[in-house]
Amino acid sequence: MSNELKQAMELLMEKEWVDLTHTFGPDSPHFAMFPDAEFETLFDHDDGFFAQKFSIVGQYGTHIDAPIHFVRDTRYIHELELKELVLPLVVIDHSKEVEENPTFTITPDHILQFEEEHGKIEPGTFVASRTDWYKRWPDKDAFNNKDAAGNNQLPGWSIEALKFLFEERNIKAVGHETYDTDSSVEFQKYQELVGEYYVLDQDTFQVELMKNLDKVPAKGAYIFNIVAKPENASGFPVRSFAILP
């Protein structure tokens, strides 16, 4: 190992690392149209070794969505480049607003308010929405937060906020703590996930069902999104983590 690389790794190992990934299982919260995960033991130690079979939807637990998830003729998980999965991390905190309003929707004005305190969001960054919704995990009822009609009541992005970030700030990717990019208000407004389609139509990825964003500063950290490489997958569970400054 070169001395330069060795020093870089030693510096990184001295920093605090924060796991942004939920542990998931068959009973974990997930998008309503997906089946529960199934974990099956194929061999145990009485057979000489322990091996399991996992049956899951790609978008299960903390996961990464590739562009192909919503947009035809675009990239799959295995086509994402390694270096685009490691990015400067910006965390916008809306946890107090969400505590008062569970369907809080991020607008461009909220982003501008963040920039007044923390400075302009830099190009090429991964912007995550902190809502502290992850603290409801793994309670399905608390996480889904259904109203009397059976509709989820969740916070999220507005399409205007996403367009501002990608077109005015030239960010690379986004992440959030809920199932979907769009807030419940946005979904009910458009009757489709216009924000999620927009993000993936930028030929980039997003990470959903994140945790521990309350343990990461607004700026200065880096996010690593380590994912398996299944062939032609639209999404897959990811091990996302942040290295703090």
C-alpha positions, 0 to 999 in steps of 0.5 A: 500500500502506498504511503499516501493511501495508507495515511488516507485510510488511517485518517478515515479510521480515526473518524466516526462512522455512522450506520445509516442502514436498518436491520430488516427481516420478514416483519419489517415495514415495507411498501404495501404492495410488496410481500413480506421477506422470507428467510429460510434456513437451508442447512444448519450446523448439524449439516456442517455449515449454516446457509440461508435462502432470502426471498425479498423484493429489491426495494426492501429495508434500506435500499437503493433505487436505480434509474430503471426502477421508474424509467424505461431504458435506463441504468440498472444497479450493476451499471452504477459506478463505484465513485458515484456511490460515494458522495459528500453528504448534506443533511437537511433537518425537518424533524421538528416540522414533521413532529407537528405535521406528519405529512410535511412536504419540503419546498424550495423555500425550506431549502433556502432557509437551510442555506441561510444557516449552512451555506449554499448546497454544493454541486455533486452532493447527496442530499438527505432529508432528516425527519426522524421517521426512522425512529418508528421502525420496526413498528409497521403501524407507527411507520405507515401512520394510516389515516381513517381511510387507510392511507399512509400519512408520511413526510417527503419531498415536493417536485418543486424542491427536487427540481430546485436541487437538481437543476439549480444546485446540480446535486447528484442524489437524494435520500430519505427515511420513508418508503417514497420520495414524495410526501403523502400530500404530493402523492394525493395531489398527483395520484402518482409518484412524480418526485420519484420518477423525476429523480430517477429520470436524472440518470441517478439513484436514491436511497430510501428508508435511511436511519440515524441522520440525526447523528450526522452534521448538516455538512462535512460528512461523506456517504458510502452506499455499498450494494451487491451487484445483481444482474439487471436489478431495479433496486437492492438492499444497501449498506449505507454509512457516513464518515463524519468530518 
